[in-house]
């Protein structure tokens, strides 16, 4: 079960970070659940610990599942986010 309690980690160690360099090649490999976010967004900040927990669980189940948990920072990847029709955060 996912909890909304932060583990105290500032860095996401389980969530994959995609950029315009690796986005297309990575999503072609398997199914993804991707959060498009902005670091300054309050809703994104509140979702971050839960997203990290989801990624951790997904990594454990990776051998039996076919889904990856990832994120894209739309402040640094604005073109990619535009191409994906992102108009608000988190998406």
C-alpha positions as CSV (number, residue, x, y, z in Angstrom):
1,X,0.0,0.0,0.0
2,X,1.3,3.4,-0.8
3,X,1.7,5.9,1.9
4,X,1.9,9.7,1.7
5,X,4.5,9.8,4.4
6,X,7.9,11.0,3.1
7,X,10.8,8.7,3.8
8,X,13.1,11.7,4.3
9,X,14.9,11.3,1.0
10,X,15.3,14.4,-1.1
11,X,16.4,12.5,-4.2
12,X,14.4,10.1,-6.1
13,X,16.4,6.9,-6.3
14,X,13.8,4.6,-7.9
15,X,12.0,7.0,-10.3
16,X,13.5,7.2,-13.8
17,X,14.2,10.7,-15.1
18,X,13.5,11.1,-18.8
19,X,14.7,13.8,-21.1
20,X,14.3,14.6,-24.8
21,X,17.5,12.5,-25.3
22,X,16.1,9.2,-23.9
23,X,12.3,9.7,-23.8
24,X,11.3,8.1,-27.2
25,X,13.7,5.2,-26.9
26,X,12.7,4.3,-23.4
27,X,8.9,4.5,-23.9
28,X,9.2,2.3,-27.0
29,X,10.6,-0.5,-24.8
30,X,7.6,-1.1,-22.4
31,X,4.6,0.5,-20.8
32,X,5.2,3.6,-18.7
33,X,3.5,5.7,-16.1
34,X,5.1,9.1,-16.4
35,X,4.7,12.2,-14.3
36,X,5.3,15.4,-16.1
37,X,6.1,18.0,-13.4
38,X,7.6,21.3,-12.4
39,X,9.9,21.4,-9.3
40,X,8.2,24.6,-8.1
41,X,4.7,23.1,-8.3
42,X,3.2,22.4,-4.8
43,X,1.0,19.5,-6.0
44,X,4.0,17.9,-7.7
45,X,6.0,18.3,-4.5
46,X,3.3,16.6,-2.5
47,X,3.0,13.8,-5.0
48,X,6.8,13.2,-5.1
49,X,7.1,10.8,-2.1
50,X,4.2,8.7,-3.3
51,X,5.6,8.6,-6.8
52,X,8.9,7.4,-5.5
53,X,7.2,4.7,-3.5
54,X,5.3,3.6,-6.6
55,X,8.6,3.4,-8.5
56,X,10.2,1.4,-5.7
57,X,7.3,-1.1,-5.8
58,X,7.4,-1.2,-9.6
59,X,11.1,-2.0,-9.5
60,X,10.5,-4.9,-7.1
61,X,7.8,-6.3,-9.5
62,X,9.7,-5.5,-12.6
63,X,10.5,-9.2,-13.4
64,X,6.8,-10.0,-13.5
65,X,5.4,-6.7,-14.7
66,X,5.9,-4.6,-17.8
67,X,5.6,-1.1,-16.5
68,X,8.1,1.6,-15.6
69,X,7.6,4.6,-13.4
70,X,9.3,7.8,-14.7
71,X,9.1,11.5,-14.6
72,X,9.9,14.5,-16.9
73,X,10.9,17.9,-15.6
74,X,8.9,20.3,-17.8
75,X,11.0,23.3,-16.7
76,X,14.0,21.8,-18.4
77,X,12.2,19.8,-21.0
78,X,9.6,22.3,-22.2
79,X,9.7,21.1,-25.9
80,X,9.2,17.5,-24.9
81,X,6.3,18.4,-22.6
82,X,4.7,20.5,-25.3
83,X,5.0,17.6,-27.7
84,X,3.2,15.5,-25.1
85,X,0.4,18.1,-24.8
86,X,1.2,18.8,-21.1
87,X,-0.7,22.0,-20.1
88,X,-0.6,21.7,-16.3
89,X,1.3,20.0,-13.4
90,X,1.4,17.3,-12.4
91,X,0.2,15.5,-15.5
